[in-house]
C-alpha cells in the first residue's frame, strides 16, 4: 500500500519535550504557591494548559500560559533531545518519496527553533503548527480539511 502523505506529531513523538513542559508548568505553579500532582500536570498537556488551570488558580488562562512559555525550560525547548533513531527513520522515509508533514499543537516559533537546531527542515514538506490552523497557511492547502480535523482531534501520530 502506498501512502499519499505521512504525518508526524512533534511533542513527545519526535521531540522529547514532555519533561521540559512538565517542569515549566510546575515551576509556574510554584510561583503562584500552588501544587498540582504531577499526574494531573501530565494530563494537561493533551487538552492544553488553558483548559485546566482555573481548577487550581483564579488567573486568566492565557496569562498563565504566557508565564509557562516564558520559563527557561520552554525558551530552551529547542535543545531538548530527539527520540532515539529519529534521524535514521526520517532518512529512510525520505527515500520513499512520500510527502511528509509535521503537525503539532505547539507554537510555530518553538517548533521552527527546534527544527533549525536539529537540522530537520529538509525532512518535512509542510509544517502545520497550533497557530496555523486558523491562519492563512492552510487556506491554499489541498488537504486542509483533513489536516485541520486530524490536528484538532490530536490523532496525528508517527506513521
Secondary structure by P-SEA (a helix, b strand, c coil): ccccbbbbbcccccccaaaaaaaaaaaaaaaacccccaaaaaaaccccccccccccccccaaaaaaaaaaccccccccccccccaaaaaaaaaaaaccbbbbbccccaaaaaaaaaaaccccccccccccccccccccccccaaaaaaaaaaacccccc
